[in-house]
Amino acid sequence: MSFYSKRVVGNSHRIFHTPTHFFRFRFRPGFQNGGEHSSSTPIGCSRPVMLAFLLIVPTAWALAADPAADPPLTLEVAVSLALKDNPDLAEMHARSEAMAAIPSQVGTLPDPVIDFNALNLPTDTFDTSQEPMTQLQLGVSQVIPFPGKLGLKEEAAGFEAEAASNDVDETRLRLIRDVKTSWWLLFYLDQAVQIIRSNQELLRQFVKIAQVKYEVGNGLQQDVLLAQLELSKLLDQELKLVGLRRSEAARLNALLARPADSPLKLPHEIDGQLADIISVSVLYRKAEASSPLLARKRNTIQAARSRVDLAKREYYPDFKLGASYGFRSGDNPLPRTGTKADFLSLKLSMTVPLFAYRKQAKAVDQRNSELLQRNYALKDEWDQVRARISSALADYERAKEQSVLFKTGIIPQARQTVASMLAGYQVNKVDFLNLVGSQLTLYNYEIRYWRVLSEANQALARLIAAVGEEEIIGEEGVDE
């Protein structure tokens, strides 16, 4: 908002221009130190009303949006883009598909073996008809594990595949949580920068007002210097927030699988409703039934149990069946006549757990220890889930109550204080330091309101991720 003053020759009038408004008010040289207010009515509007208007009217801080530019990135669109394009989630999907292909492999018999053999060849002539025992042999063999072993292997691999699917669900929840957290932090930074820029413009107007009063003898030069100092502080704050926004925008772009320097434009207005959450005991029950982390731990426990049973089955032998057919050539030696008969061979072999105490018994001990470890891991994960739920719920309730307090109590009171200070400053009842201080206090409360609103929604995102589902809203909400 442009703001400048123009002196009217021969009178102590000041004319102030804004882009859409024109105001003129009178400073009387003898009007100070508690003097009586002039009964004359200035042209346009009175000084307190005019300056209050300048203080309250929002100042445009950004250029008008380009009609051809991309639409603002809403939270729903950001989540949708992340679920569609995020490489980490795609990696977990691929891993889950790979794990799902394992059970049928380990539950199937080993491939049979086909043999081609030349037996008892004479080394002097290599004639297959010279010796009666010479034969060309074709055989096939098949390893058959003890009944139940393959089924247990497939069962354990199936549970591991289910655990990998749970990992996909957990990665999805964490991705949504991270996108929401980053988006709300960016939204808060945008609002904070907007408030800072609006307050910078107001302070520039304060500088002009203080200069006018100083020129006509109703103000002090230190008021001008004070306003300029506070303006420099706001500029410093703006630089910090803009830097934080760049960093957070790069993080959100990474989650959306976009180049880190891609521009991110967020909406200026959002639905600030903060809903009531169901009780913590109900949240615990929902998490116990829905949390992918807990489901994953339970599946790994089932897999460990199957491996314990499989280790016990290793005490039993595996079998190998084989059959071969030997082709012989030539005639039988005298006194027998006719061609030589072919040979058929059958074979059955089995493994012998001869070193069971050092091998199979130790394997059972190993699998039992792994099962115990998985049970402890489930208990620890359940404790961690409940802790995350309680922490996120406490943060949400605290931030929600603070946002209500700021919006319905503190900020309206701070605005009334600024308006009162401004009116008092016009009649020299309030010094410039208190006026600027009241405006900066209002600025701080407005920024804190947007921060706690952002914190509440970030806590809600963490709570949903910890519970494992979004149906955690109570019957009534609080309109923010």
FENTA-V696385 format. One record per residue. N is the residue number from 0. OMEGA is omega in whole degrees, -180 to 180 (none if undefined). Layout:
n:N omega:OMEGA
n:N omega:OMEGA
This chain:
n:0 omega:179
n:1 omega:-176
n:2 omega:178
n:3 omega:-176
n:4 omega:179
n:5 omega:-180
n:6 omega:175
n:7 omega:-175
n:8 omega:176
n:9 omega:179
n:10 omega:-179
n:11 omega:177
n:12 omega:174
n:13 omega:179
n:14 omega:-180
n:15 omega:-179
n:16 omega:166
n:17 omega:-178
n:18 omega:-174
n:19 omega:-175
n:20 omega:178
n:21 omega:-178
n:22 omega:172
n:23 omega:175
n:24 omega:-170
n:25 omega:168
n:26 omega:178
n:27 omega:-175
n:28 omega:-178
n:29 omega:-175
n:30 omega:180
n:31 omega:176
n:32 omega:172
n:33 omega:179
n:34 omega:-178
n:35 omega:179
n:36 omega:179
n:37 omega:179
n:38 omega:179
n:39 omega:-179
n:40 omega:179
n:41 omega:180
n:42 omega:177
n:43 omega:178
n:44 omega:-179
n:45 omega:-180
n:46 omega:-180
n:47 omega:-179
n:48 omega:-179
n:49 omega:-178
n:50 omega:175
n:51 omega:177
n:52 omega:178
n:53 omega:-177
n:54 omega:-171
n:55 omega:-176
n:56 omega:178
n:57 omega:-178
n:58 omega:178
n:59 omega:-176
n:60 omega:179
n:61 omega:177
n:62 omega:179
n:63 omega:-176
n:64 omega:177
n:65 omega:-178
n:66 omega:-178
n:67 omega:-177
n:68 omega:178
n:69 omega:178
n:70 omega:179
n:71 omega:179
n:72 omega:178
n:73 omega:-180
n:74 omega:-179
n:75 omega:179
n:76 omega:179
n:77 omega:179
n:78 omega:180
n:79 omega:179
n:80 omega:-179
n:81 omega:-180
n:82 omega:-179
n:83 omega:-167
n:84 omega:-173
n:85 omega:-177
n:86 omega:179
n:87 omega:177
n:88 omega:178
n:89 omega:178
n:90 omega:-180
n:91 omega:175
n:92 omega:-180
n:93 omega:178
n:94 omega:179
n:95 omega:178
n:96 omega:178
n:97 omega:179
n:98 omega:-180
n:99 omega:180
n:100 omega:-175
n:101 omega:-172
n:102 omega:-179
n:103 omega:180
n:104 omega:-176
n:105 omega:179
n:106 omega:-178
n:107 omega:178
n:108 omega:174
n:109 omega:179
n:110 omega:177
n:111 omega:-178
n:112 omega:177
n:113 omega:-178
n:114 omega:169
n:115 omega:-173
n:116 omega:170
n:117 omega:-172
n:118 omega:171
n:119 omega:176
n:120 omega:175
n:121 omega:-175
n:122 omega:-180
n:123 omega:-177
n:124 omega:-174
n:125 omega:178
n:126 omega:-176
n:127 omega:180
n:128 omega:-175
n:129 omega:-175
n:130 omega:-178
n:131 omega:-175
n:132 omega:179
n:133 omega:-179
n:134 omega:170
n:135 omega:-167
n:136 omega:173
n:137 omega:-176
n:138 omega:177
n:139 omega:179
n:140 omega:-178
n:141 omega:174
n:142 omega:180
n:143 omega:177
n:144 omega:179
n:145 omega:-178
n:146 omega:179
n:147 omega:-178
n:148 omega:-179
n:149 omega:179
n:150 omega:178
n:151 omega:177
n:152 omega:180
n:153 omega:179
n:154 omega:180
n:155 omega:179
n:156 omega:177
n:157 omega:177
n:158 omega:177
n:159 omega:176
n:160 omega:176
n:161 omega:177
n:162 omega:177
n:163 omega:176
n:164 omega:175
n:165 omega:177
n:166 omega:177
n:167 omega:179
n:168 omega:-180
n:169 omega:177
n:170 omega:178
n:171 omega:179
n:172 omega:180
n:173 omega:178
n:174 omega:178
n:175 omega:178
n:176 omega:-178
n:177 omega:179
n:178 omega:180
n:179 omega:180
n:180 omega:-180
n:181 omega:-179
n:182 omega:-179
n:183 omega:176
n:184 omega:177
n:185 omega:180
n:186 omega:177
n:187 omega:-180
n:188 omega:177
n:189 omega:180
n:190 omega:-180
n:191 omega:178
n:192 omega:179
n:193 omega:179
n:194 omega:-180
n:195 omega:-180
n:196 omega:176
n:197 omega:179
n:198 omega:174
n:199 omega:179
n:200 omega:178
n:201 omega:179
n:202 omega:175
n:203 omega:175
n:204 omega:176
n:205 omega:179
n:206 omega:179
n:207 omega:180
n:208 omega:-180
n:209 omega:178
n:210 omega:179
n:211 omega:-180
n:212 omega:178
n:213 omega:-179
n:214 omega:-180
n:215 omega:176
n:216 omega:-179
n:217 omega:-178
n:218 omega:-178
n:219 omega:178
n:220 omega:-180
n:221 omega:176
n:222 omega:178
n:223 omega:-179
n:224 omega:179
n:225 omega:180
n:226 omega:179
n:227 omega:177
n:228 omega:180
n:229 omega:177
n:230 omega:178
n:231 omega:177
n:232 omega:178
n:233 omega:176
n:234 omega:177
n:235 omega:178
n:236 omega:179
n:237 omega:179
n:238 omega:179
n:239 omega:-178
n:240 omega:178
n:241 omega:176
n:242 omega:177
n:243 omega:-180
n:244 omega:178
n:245 omega:-179
n:246 omega:-178
n:247 omega:177
n:248 omega:177
n:249 omega:179
n:250 omega:179
n:251 omega:177
n:252 omega:178
n:253 omega:178
n:254 omega:-180
n:255 omega:-179
n:256 omega:178
n:257 omega:175
n:258 omega:-174
n:259 omega:-177
n:260 omega:178
n:261 omega:180
n:262 omega:178
n:263 omega:178
n:264 omega:-179
n:265 omega:177
n:266 omega:176
n:267 omega:-178
n:268 omega:180
n:269 omega:173
n:270 omega:-175
n:271 omega:-179
n:272 omega:176
n:273 omega:-173
n:274 omega:172
n:275 omega:-179
n:276 omega:177
n:277 omega:-174
n:278 omega:-176
n:279 omega:179
n:280 omega:177
n:281 omega:177
n:282 omega:178
n:283 omega:-178
n:284 omega:178
n:285 omega:180
n:286 omega:180
n:287 omega:-179
n:288 omega:-169
n:289 omega:-173
n:290 omega:177
n:291 omega:178
n:292 omega:179
n:293 omega:178
n:294 omega:179
n:295 omega:180
n:296 omega:180
n:297 omega:179
n:298 omega:177
n:299 omega:175
n:300 omega:179
n:301 omega:177
n:302 omega:179
n:303 omega:178
n:304 omega:178
n:305 omega:-180
n:306 omega:174
n:307 omega:179
n:308 omega:179
n:309 omega:179
n:310 omega:178
n:311 omega:179
n:312 omega:-179
n:313 omega:173
n:314 omega:-177
n:315 omega:-173
n:316 omega:168
n:317 omega:-174
n:318 omega:174
n:319 omega:179
n:320 omega:180
n:321 omega:175
n:322 omega:179
n:323 omega:-180
n:324 omega:-178
n:325 omega:179
n:326 omega:177
n:327 omega:-180
n:328 omega:180
n:329 omega:-178
n:330 omega:176
n:331 omega:176
n:332 omega:177
n:333 omega:11
n:334 omega:-180
n:335 omega:179
n:336 omega:179
n:337 omega:180
n:338 omega:-179
n:339 omega:179
n:340 omega:175
n:341 omega:-179
n:342 omega:172
n:343 omega:-179
n:344 omega:176
n:345 omega:-175
n:346 omega:172
n:347 omega:178
n:348 omega:-180
n:349 omega:176
n:350 omega:179
n:351 omega:-180
n:352 omega:-174
n:353 omega:-177
n:354 omega:-174
n:355 omega:-176
n:356 omega:-178
n:357 omega:-175
n:358 omega:-175
n:359 omega:-180
n:360 omega:178
n:361 omega:178
n:362 omega:177
n:363 omega:177
n:364 omega:180
n:365 omega:-177
n:366 omega:176
n:367 omega:178
n:368 omega:177
n:369 omega:177
n:370 omega:178
n:371 omega:179
n:372 omega:180
n:373 omega:178
n:374 omega:176
n:375 omega:179
n:376 omega:177
n:377 omega:179
n:378 omega:179
n:379 omega:180
n:380 omega:178
n:381 omega:176
n:382 omega:-180
n:383 omega:179
n:384 omega:179
n:385 omega:178
n:386 omega:179
n:387 omega:178
n:388 omega:-178
n:389 omega:-180
n:390 omega:-179
n:391 omega:179
n:392 omega:178
n:393 omega:178
n:394 omega:-180
n:395 omega:-178
n:396 omega:178
n:397 omega:-179
n:398 omega:179
n:399 omega:179
n:400 omega:178
n:401 omega:-179
n:402 omega:177
n:403 omega:180
n:404 omega:-179
n:405 omega:-173
n:406 omega:-175
n:407 omega:-177
n:408 omega:-170
n:409 omega:-175
n:410 omega:175
n:411 omega:178
n:412 omega:179
n:413 omega:178
n:414 omega:177
n:415 omega:179
n:416 omega:179
n:417 omega:179
n:418 omega:179
n:419 omega:178
n:420 omega:-179
n:421 omega:178
n:422 omega:178
n:423 omega:179
n:424 omega:-179
n:425 omega:179
n:426 omega:176
n:427 omega:174
n:428 omega:-179
n:429 omega:180
n:430 omega:-174
n:431 omega:-180
n:432 omega:180
n:433 omega:178
n:434 omega:180
n:435 omega:180
n:436 omega:179
n:437 omega:178
n:438 omega:178
n:439 omega:176
n:440 omega:177
n:441 omega:179
n:442 omega:-180
n:443 omega:-180
n:444 omega:178
n:445 omega:178
n:446 omega:179
n:447 omega:177
n:448 omega:-180
n:449 omega:178
n:450 omega:-179
n:451 omega:175
n:452 omega:176
n:453 omega:180
n:454 omega:179
n:455 omega:-179
n:456 omega:174
n:457 omega:177
n:458 omega:177
n:459 omega:177
n:460 omega:177
n:461 omega:-179
n:462 omega:179
n:463 omega:179
n:464 omega:-180
n:465 omega:-179
n:466 omega:180
n:467 omega:176
n:468 omega:-175
n:469 omega:-179
n:470 omega:-179
n:471 omega:-177
n:472 omega:177
n:473 omega:-177
n:474 omega:-176
n:475 omega:176
n:476 omega:178
n:477 omega:-178
n:478 omega:179
n:479 omega:none
